[in-house]
């Protein structure tokens, strides 16, 4: 798909130089840049959702489950380990 965009002259020159140096087309450089930008946005979105989830106080059920798992770990894994 072809599109037309307006970019500052200095950015165009930098992309042109990079494309020539890497023996790639300007389109490839722009596609890679947009793909990386979109991945960065998705990573930020995931991080924000994780931060929201962990910002909430631990529920009684979560606390009980965590303690049960820790107790199981102590009884099984740590029991086998030599100290």
Biopython code that builds the backbone (N, CA, C, O; Angstrom):
import numpy as np
from Bio.PDB.StructureBuilder import StructureBuilder

atoms = [
    (1, "UNK", "N", (0.843, -1.163, 0.000)),
    (1, "UNK", "CA", (0.000, 0.000, 0.000)),
    (1, "UNK", "C", (0.897, 1.238, 0.000)),
    (1, "UNK", "O", (1.890, 1.304, 0.725)),
    (2, "UNK", "N", (0.538, 2.186, -0.803)),
    (2, "UNK", "CA", (1.291, 3.437, -0.847)),
    (2, "UNK", "C", (0.522, 4.508, -0.097)),
    (2, "UNK", "O", (-0.706, 4.582, -0.157)),
    (3, "UNK", "N", (1.287, 5.345, 0.620)),
    (3, "UNK", "CA", (0.694, 6.484, 1.314)),
    (3, "UNK", "C", (1.600, 7.686, 1.106)),
    (3, "UNK", "O", (2.762, 7.542, 0.727)),
    (4, "UNK", "N", (1.071, 8.845, 1.353)),
    (4, "UNK", "CA", (1.861, 10.074, 1.293)),
    (4, "UNK", "C", (1.869, 10.684, 2.685)),
    (4, "UNK", "O", (0.822, 10.843, 3.313)),
    (5, "UNK", "N", (3.064, 11.025, 3.162)),
    (5, "UNK", "CA", (3.184, 11.663, 4.471)),
    (5, "UNK", "C", (4.105, 12.865, 4.352)),
    (5, "UNK", "O", (4.927, 12.945, 3.439)),
    (6, "UNK", "N", (3.964, 13.780, 5.263)),
    (6, "UNK", "CA", (4.854, 14.937, 5.328)),
    (6, "UNK", "C", (5.769, 14.756, 6.526)),
    (6, "UNK", "O", (5.313, 14.508, 7.642)),
    (7, "UNK", "N", (7.070, 14.884, 6.279)),
    (7, "UNK", "CA", (8.048, 14.769, 7.363)),
    (7, "UNK", "C", (9.051, 15.904, 7.233)),
    (7, "UNK", "O", (9.251, 16.431, 6.139)),
    (8, "UNK", "N", (9.678, 16.284, 8.330)),
    (8, "UNK", "CA", (10.693, 17.330, 8.261)),
    (8, "UNK", "C", (11.851, 16.909, 7.346)),
    (8, "UNK", "O", (12.196, 15.731, 7.256)),
    (9, "UNK", "N", (12.425, 17.883, 6.686)),
    (9, "UNK", "CA", (13.512, 17.635, 5.731)),
    (9, "UNK", "C", (14.680, 16.892, 6.380)),
    (9, "UNK", "O", (15.249, 15.982, 5.778)),
    (10, "UNK", "N", (15.036, 17.280, 7.605)),
    (10, "UNK", "CA", (16.187, 16.635, 8.252)),
    (10, "UNK", "C", (15.924, 15.147, 8.531)),
    (10, "UNK", "O", (16.838, 14.327, 8.443)),
    (11, "UNK", "N", (14.687, 14.805, 8.864)),
    (11, "UNK", "CA", (14.339, 13.396, 9.082)),
    (11, "UNK", "C", (14.452, 12.639, 7.760)),
    (11, "UNK", "O", (14.985, 11.530, 7.715)),
    (12, "UNK", "N", (13.954, 13.239, 6.699)),
    (12, "UNK", "CA", (14.037, 12.599, 5.389)),
    (12, "UNK", "C", (15.490, 12.335, 5.009)),
    (12, "UNK", "O", (15.827, 11.250, 4.537)),
    (13, "UNK", "N", (16.347, 13.332, 5.217)),
    (13, "UNK", "CA", (17.773, 13.150, 4.888)),
    (13, "UNK", "C", (18.388, 12.019, 5.710)),
    (13, "UNK", "O", (19.144, 11.201, 5.185)),
    (14, "UNK", "N", (18.061, 11.980, 7.001)),
    (14, "UNK", "CA", (18.613, 10.933, 7.868)),
    (14, "UNK", "C", (18.138, 9.543, 7.439)),
    (14, "UNK", "O", (18.913, 8.587, 7.434)),
    (15, "UNK", "N", (16.865, 9.445, 7.083)),
    (15, "UNK", "CA", (16.324, 8.161, 6.632)),
    (15, "UNK", "C", (16.968, 7.763, 5.309)),
    (15, "UNK", "O", (17.309, 6.598, 5.104)),
    (16, "UNK", "N", (17.130, 8.719, 4.428)),
    (16, "UNK", "CA", (17.750, 8.437, 3.129)),
    (16, "UNK", "C", (19.177, 7.928, 3.319)),
    (16, "UNK", "O", (19.581, 6.953, 2.684)),
    (17, "UNK", "N", (19.943, 8.589, 4.195)),
    (17, "UNK", "CA", (21.321, 8.148, 4.475)),
    (17, "UNK", "C", (21.339, 6.750, 5.077)),
    (17, "UNK", "O", (22.144, 5.906, 4.683)),
    (18, "UNK", "N", (20.447, 6.510, 6.033)),
    (18, "UNK", "CA", (20.387, 5.191, 6.678)),
    (18, "UNK", "C", (20.031, 4.110, 5.663)),
    (18, "UNK", "O", (20.615, 3.027, 5.673)),
    (19, "UNK", "N", (19.085, 4.402, 4.800)),
    (19, "UNK", "CA", (18.671, 3.432, 3.784)),
    (19, "UNK", "C", (19.825, 3.116, 2.837)),
    (19, "UNK", "O", (20.058, 1.955, 2.503)),
    (20, "UNK", "N", (20.541, 4.146, 2.408)),
    (20, "UNK", "CA", (21.676, 3.930, 1.509)),
    (20, "UNK", "C", (22.772, 3.121, 2.195)),
    (20, "UNK", "O", (23.339, 2.201, 1.606)),
    (21, "UNK", "N", (23.061, 3.470, 3.431)),
    (21, "UNK", "CA", (24.116, 2.785, 4.183)),
    (21, "UNK", "C", (23.770, 1.309, 4.410)),
    (21, "UNK", "O", (24.648, 0.448, 4.351)),
    (22, "UNK", "N", (22.505, 1.024, 4.665)),
    (22, "UNK", "CA", (22.070, -0.347, 4.938)),
    (22, "UNK", "C", (21.622, -1.090, 3.677)),
    (22, "UNK", "O", (21.223, -2.254, 3.733)),
    (23, "UNK", "N", (21.695, -0.399, 2.547)),
    (23, "UNK", "CA", (21.243, -0.963, 1.275)),
    (23, "UNK", "C", (19.792, -1.470, 1.377)),
    (23, "UNK", "O", (19.467, -2.592, 0.986)),
    (24, "UNK", "N", (18.958, -0.605, 1.910)),
    (24, "UNK", "CA", (17.532, -0.882, 2.061)),
    (24, "UNK", "C", (16.755, 0.284, 1.478)),
    (24, "UNK", "O", (17.306, 1.359, 1.239)),
    (25, "UNK", "N", (15.480, 0.061, 1.254)),
    (25, "UNK", "CA", (14.652, 1.160, 0.747)),
    (25, "UNK", "C", (14.205, 2.045, 1.913)),
    (25, "UNK", "O", (14.180, 1.617, 3.067)),
    (26, "UNK", "N", (13.854, 3.285, 1.580)),
    (26, "UNK", "CA", (13.312, 4.177, 2.612)),
    (26, "UNK", "C", (12.036, 3.580, 3.200)),
    (26, "UNK", "O", (11.783, 3.691, 4.399)),
    (27, "UNK", "N", (11.248, 2.955, 2.356)),
    (27, "UNK", "CA", (10.008, 2.334, 2.832)),
    (27, "UNK", "C", (10.295, 1.285, 3.901)),
    (27, "UNK", "O", (9.582, 1.206, 4.901)),
    (28, "UNK", "N", (11.329, 0.485, 3.697)),
    (28, "UNK", "CA", (11.684, -0.528, 4.701)),
    (28, "UNK", "C", (12.057, 0.120, 6.026)),
    (28, "UNK", "O", (11.692, -0.373, 7.094)),
    (29, "UNK", "N", (12.781, 1.222, 5.950)),
    (29, "UNK", "CA", (13.184, 1.940, 7.169)),
    (29, "UNK", "C", (11.941, 2.460, 7.893)),
    (29, "UNK", "O", (11.824, 2.316, 9.110)),
    (30, "UNK", "N", (11.019, 3.059, 7.148)),
    (30, "UNK", "CA", (9.801, 3.591, 7.765)),
    (30, "UNK", "C", (8.927, 2.474, 8.338)),
    (30, "UNK", "O", (8.372, 2.617, 9.427)),
    (31, "UNK", "N", (8.803, 1.371, 7.611)),
    (31, "UNK", "CA", (8.000, 0.247, 8.104)),
    (31, "UNK", "C", (8.593, -0.287, 9.403)),
    (31, "UNK", "O", (7.863, -0.551, 10.359)),
    (32, "UNK", "N", (9.912, -0.445, 9.440)),
    (32, "UNK", "CA", (10.567, -0.925, 10.661)),
    (32, "UNK", "C", (10.340, 0.044, 11.822)),
    (32, "UNK", "O", (10.066, -0.377, 12.946)),
    (33, "UNK", "N", (10.455, 1.334, 11.544)),
    (33, "UNK", "CA", (10.261, 2.339, 12.593)),
    (33, "UNK", "C", (8.826, 2.315, 13.130)),
    (33, "UNK", "O", (8.615, 2.390, 14.340)),
    (34, "UNK", "N", (7.863, 2.212, 12.250)),
    (34, "UNK", "CA", (6.462, 2.181, 12.677)),
    (34, "UNK", "C", (6.177, 0.900, 13.456)),
    (34, "UNK", "O", (5.476, 0.926, 14.467)),
    (35, "UNK", "N", (6.722, -0.223, 12.981)),
    (35, "UNK", "CA", (6.518, -1.492, 13.687)),
    (35, "UNK", "C", (7.084, -1.406, 15.104)),
    (35, "UNK", "O", (6.424, -1.815, 16.059)),
    (36, "UNK", "N", (8.297, -0.879, 15.248)),
    (36, "UNK", "CA", (8.910, -0.734, 16.570)),
    (36, "UNK", "C", (8.094, 0.221, 17.451)),
    (36, "UNK", "O", (7.935, -0.021, 18.648)),
    (37, "UNK", "N", (7.585, 1.289, 16.866)),
    (37, "UNK", "CA", (6.762, 2.235, 17.616)),
    (37, "UNK", "C", (5.495, 1.559, 18.139)),
    (37, "UNK", "O", (5.118, 1.742, 19.296)),
    (38, "UNK", "N", (4.844, 0.779, 17.281)),
    (38, "UNK", "CA", (3.620, 0.086, 17.694)),
    (38, "UNK", "C", (3.904, -0.948, 18.783)),
    (38, "UNK", "O", (3.106, -1.112, 19.706)),
    (39, "UNK", "N", (5.030, -1.640, 18.680)),
    (39, "UNK", "CA", (5.419, -2.597, 19.722)),
    (39, "UNK", "C", (5.671, -1.876, 21.044)),
    (39, "UNK", "O", (5.310, -2.374, 22.110)),
    (40, "UNK", "N", (6.288, -0.710, 20.965)),
    (40, "UNK", "CA", (6.549, 0.086, 22.167)),
    (40, "UNK", "C", (5.232, 0.526, 22.816)),
    (40, "UNK", "O", (5.095, 0.481, 24.038)),
    (41, "UNK", "N", (4.276, 0.946, 22.001)),
    (41, "UNK", "CA", (2.963, 1.328, 22.532)),
    (41, "UNK", "C", (2.291, 0.150, 23.233)),
    (41, "UNK", "O", (1.715, 0.306, 24.310)),
    (42, "UNK", "N", (2.367, -1.026, 22.617)),
    (42, "UNK", "CA", (1.753, -2.215, 23.215)),
    (42, "UNK", "C", (2.444, -2.568, 24.531)),
    (42, "UNK", "O", (1.778, -2.935, 25.499)),
    (43, "UNK", "N", (3.763, -2.462, 24.575)),
    (43, "UNK", "CA", (4.497, -2.736, 25.816)),
    (43, "UNK", "C", (4.081, -1.766, 26.911)),
    (43, "UNK", "O", (3.907, -2.165, 28.062)),
    (44, "UNK", "N", (3.922, -0.510, 26.563)),
    (44, "UNK", "CA", (3.474, 0.488, 27.545)),
    (44, "UNK", "C", (2.077, 0.166, 28.060)),
    (44, "UNK", "O", (1.796, 0.294, 29.252)),
    (45, "UNK", "N", (1.204, -0.254, 27.144)),
    (45, "UNK", "CA", (-0.164, -0.599, 27.527)),
    (45, "UNK", "C", (-0.163, -1.775, 28.502)),
    (45, "UNK", "O", (-0.884, -1.762, 29.501)),
    (46, "UNK", "N", (0.639, -2.779, 28.211)),
    (46, "UNK", "CA", (0.727, -3.946, 29.095)),
    (46, "UNK", "C", (1.281, -3.538, 30.450)),
    (46, "UNK", "O", (0.768, -3.963, 31.485)),
    (47, "UNK", "N", (2.324, -2.716, 30.452)),
    (47, "UNK", "CA", (2.918, -2.262, 31.709)),
    (47, "UNK", "C", (1.905, -1.477, 32.540)),
    (47, "UNK", "O", (1.821, -1.663, 33.754)),
    (48, "UNK", "N", (1.144, -0.608, 31.898)),
    (48, "UNK", "CA", (0.122, 0.159, 32.612)),
    (48, "UNK", "C", (-0.919, -0.764, 33.239)),
    (48, "UNK", "O", (-1.346, -0.542, 34.372)),
    (49, "UNK", "N", (-1.327, -1.799, 32.505)),
    (49, "UNK", "CA", (-2.321, -2.746, 33.043)),
    (49, "UNK", "C", (-1.749, -3.530, 34.211)),
    (49, "UNK", "O", (-2.445, -3.778, 35.196)),
    (50, "UNK", "N", (-0.478, -3.923, 34.106)),
    (50, "UNK", "CA", (0.163, -4.628, 35.221)),
    (50, "UNK", "C", (0.257, -3.727, 36.442)),
    (50, "UNK", "O", (-0.024, -4.154, 37.562)),
    (51, "UNK", "N", (0.655, -2.480, 36.221)),
    (51, "UNK", "CA", (0.755, -1.534, 37.338)),
    (51, "UNK", "C", (-0.601, -1.326, 38.007)),
    (51, "UNK", "O", (-0.685, -1.245, 39.233)),
    (52, "UNK", "N", (-1.654, -1.241, 37.211)),
    (52, "UNK", "CA", (-2.999, -1.099, 37.774)),
    (52, "UNK", "C", (-3.368, -2.324, 38.611)),
    (52, "UNK", "O", (-3.930, -2.203, 39.700)),
    (53, "UNK", "N", (-3.044, -3.497, 38.084)),
    (53, "UNK", "CA", (-3.394, -4.733, 38.794)),
    (53, "UNK", "C", (-2.641, -4.847, 40.112)),
    (53, "UNK", "O", (-3.211, -5.246, 41.127)),
    (54, "UNK", "N", (-1.349, -4.493, 40.094)),
    (54, "UNK", "CA", (-0.554, -4.622, 41.308)),
    (54, "UNK", "C", (-0.748, -3.455, 42.272)),
    (54, "UNK", "O", (-0.338, -3.534, 43.430)),
    (55, "UNK", "N", (-1.357, -2.392, 41.811)),
    (55, "UNK", "CA", (-1.604, -1.248, 42.693)),
    (55, "UNK", "C", (-2.770, -1.526, 43.635)),
    (55, "UNK", "O", (-2.857, -0.954, 44.721)),
    (56, "UNK", "N", (-3.652, -2.404, 43.207)),
    (56, "UNK", "CA", (-4.806, -2.744, 44.050)),
    (56, "UNK", "C", (-4.334, -3.561, 45.248)),
    (56, "UNK", "O", (-3.434, -4.392, 45.119)),
    (57, "UNK", "N", (-4.933, -3.331, 46.404)),
    (57, "UNK", "CA", (-4.543, -4.111, 47.581)),
    (57, "UNK", "C", (-4.823, -5.600, 47.373)),
    (57, "UNK", "O", (-5.765, -5.982, 46.679)),
    (58, "UNK", "N", (-3.994, -6.413, 47.981)),
    (58, "UNK", "CA", (-4.144, -7.860, 47.882)),
    (58, "UNK", "C", (-5.443, -8.290, 48.581)),
    (58, "UNK", "O", (-5.725, -7.874, 49.705)),
    (59, "UNK", "N", (-6.216, -9.121, 47.901)),
    (59, "UNK", "CA", (-7.457, -9.609, 48.513)),
    (59, "UNK", "C", (-7.138, -10.731, 49.498)),
    (59, "UNK", "O", (-6.045, -11.298, 49.488)),
    (60, "UNK", "N", (-8.103, -11.032, 50.333)),
    (60, "UNK", "CA", (-7.923, -12.119, 51.308)),
    (60, "UNK", "C", (-7.633, -13.440, 50.578)),
    (60, "UNK", "O", (-6.778, -14.215, 51.006)),
    (61, "UNK", "N", (-8.350, -13.686, 49.476)),
    (61, "UNK", "CA", (-8.149, -14.915, 48.706)),
    (61, "UNK", "C", (-6.740, -14.974, 48.131)),
    (61, "UNK", "O", (-6.094, -16.021, 48.172)),
    (62, "UNK", "N", (-6.263, -13.853, 47.596)),
    (62, "UNK", "CA", (-4.905, -13.815, 47.047)),
    (62, "UNK", "C", (-3.871, -14.054, 48.142)),
    (62, "UNK", "O", (-2.907, -14.793, 47.939)),
    (63, "UNK", "N", (-4.068, -13.437, 49.287)),
    (63, "UNK", "CA", (-3.134, -13.604, 50.403)),
    (63, "UNK", "C", (-3.113, -15.060, 50.871)),
    (63, "UNK", "O", (-2.044, -15.626, 51.104)),
    (64, "UNK", "N", (-4.286, -15.657, 51.006)),
    (64, "UNK", "CA", (-4.370, -17.052, 51.438)),
    (64, "UNK", "C", (-3.710, -17.986, 50.423)),
    (64, "UNK", "O", (-3.001, -18.919, 50.799)),
    (65, "UNK", "N", (-3.947, -17.731, 49.147)),
    (65, "UNK", "CA", (-3.340, -18.563, 48.102)),
    (65, "UNK", "C", (-1.823, -18.424, 48.123)),
    (65, "UNK", "O", (-1.106, -19.417, 48.006)),
    (66, "UNK", "N", (-1.331, -17.195, 48.272)),
    (66, "UNK", "CA", (0.117, -16.966, 48.324)),
    (66, "UNK", "C", (0.730, -17.696, 49.510)),
    (66, "UNK", "O", (1.780, -18.325, 49.380)),
    (67, "UNK", "N", (0.089, -17.617, 50.649)),
    (67, "UNK", "CA", (0.606, -18.291, 51.849)),
    (67, "UNK", "C", (0.589, -19.809, 51.684)),
    (67, "UNK", "O", (1.525, -20.491, 52.100)),
    (68, "UNK", "N", (-0.465, -20.332, 51.082)),
    (68, "UNK", "CA", (-0.546, -21.778, 50.851)),
    (68, "UNK", "C", (0.573, -22.248, 49.931)),
    (68, "UNK", "O", (1.198, -23.280, 50.177)),
    (69, "UNK", "N", (0.821, -21.484, 48.869)),
    (69, "UNK", "CA", (1.896, -21.840, 47.938)),
    (69, "UNK", "C", (3.254, -21.780, 48.625)),
    (69, "UNK", "O", (4.104, -22.641, 48.397)),
    (70, "UNK", "N", (3.459, -20.781, 49.453)),
    (70, "UNK", "CA", (4.720, -20.658, 50.177)),
    (70, "UNK", "C", (4.902, -21.823, 51.147)),
    (70, "UNK", "O", (5.998, -22.373, 51.260)),
    (71, "UNK", "N", (3.848, -22.194, 51.835)),
    (71, "UNK", "CA", (3.920, -23.341, 52.749)),
    (71, "UNK", "C", (4.248, -24.625, 51.993)),
    (71, "UNK", "O", (5.075, -25.418, 52.444)),
    (72, "UNK", "N", (3.606, -24.830, 50.852)),
    (72, "UNK", "CA", (3.880, -26.010, 50.039)),
    (72, "UNK", "C", (5.334, -26.014, 49.580)),
    (72, "UNK", "O", (5.997, -27.050, 49.616)),
    (73, "UNK", "N", (5.824, -24.869, 49.152)),
    (73, "UNK", "CA", (7.216, -24.741, 48.720)),
    (73, "UNK", "C", (8.165, -25.114, 49.859)),
    (73, "UNK", "O", (9.132, -25.849, 49.657)),
    (74, "UNK", "N", (7.883, -24.610, 51.033)),
    (74, "UNK", "CA", (8.733, -24.910, 52.195)),
    (74, "UNK", "C", (8.728, -26.402, 52.514)),
    (74, "UNK", "O", (9.771, -26.976, 52.827)),
    (75, "UNK", "N", (7.554, -27.031, 52.433)),
    (75, "UNK", "CA", (7.449, -28.449, 52.779)),
    (75, "UNK", "C", (8.073, -29.358, 51.732)),
    (75, "UNK", "O", (8.524, -30.454, 52.064)),
    (76, "UNK", "N", (8.109, -28.932, 50.482)),
    (76, "UNK", "CA", (8.598, -29.822, 49.426)),
    (76, "UNK", "C", (9.992, -29.451, 48.957)),
    (76, "UNK", "O", (10.934, -30.219, 49.155)),
    (77, "UNK", "N", (10.137, -28.324, 48.358)),
    (77, "UNK", "CA", (11.414, -27.936, 47.752)),
    (77, "UNK", "C", (12.485, -27.698, 48.799)),
    (77, "UNK", "O", (13.575, -28.263, 48.705)),
    (78, "UNK", "N", (12.200, -26.886, 49.781)),
    (78, "UNK", "CA", (13.222, -26.560, 50.777)),
    (78, "UNK", "C", (13.601, -27.776, 51.613)),
    (78, "UNK", "O", (14.734, -27.877, 52.084)),
    (79, "UNK", "N", (12.674, -28.686, 51.799)),
    (79, "UNK", "CA", (12.962, -29.889, 52.572)),
    (79, "UNK", "C", (14.021, -30.740, 51.866)),
    (79, "UNK", "O", (14.838, -31.383, 52.523)),
    (80, "UNK", "N", (14.008, -30.744, 50.528)),
    (80, "UNK", "CA", (14.971, -31.531, 49.749)),
    (80, "UNK", "C", (16.339, -30.877, 49.675)),
    (80, "UNK", "O", (17.340, -31.562, 49.469)),
    (81, "UNK", "N", (16.396, -29.578, 49.838)),
    (81, "UNK", "CA", (17.654, -28.844, 49.733)),
    (81, "UNK", "C", (18.501, -29.046, 50.978)),
    (81, "UNK", "O", (17.994, -29.065, 52.100)),
    (82, "UNK", "N", (19.797, -29.194, 50.757)),
    (82, "UNK", "CA", (20.710, -29.267, 51.894)),
    (82, "UNK", "C", (21.215, -27.872, 52.195)),
    (82, "UNK", "O", (21.598, -27.140, 51.283)),
    (83, "UNK", "N", (21.219, -27.500, 53.452)),
    (83, "UNK", "CA", (21.683, -26.179, 53.866)),
    (83, "UNK", "C", (22.963, -26.299, 54.585)),
    (83, "UNK", "O", (23.524, -25.293, 55.019)),
]
sb = StructureBuilder()
sb.init_structure("model")
sb.init_model(0)
sb.init_chain("A")
sb.init_seg("    ")
for serial, (resi, resn, name, xyz) in enumerate(atoms, 1):
    if name == "N":
        sb.init_residue(resn, " ", resi, " ")
    sb.init_atom(name, np.array(xyz, "f"), 0.0, 1.0, " ", f" {name:<3s}", serial, name[0])
structure = sb.get_structure()
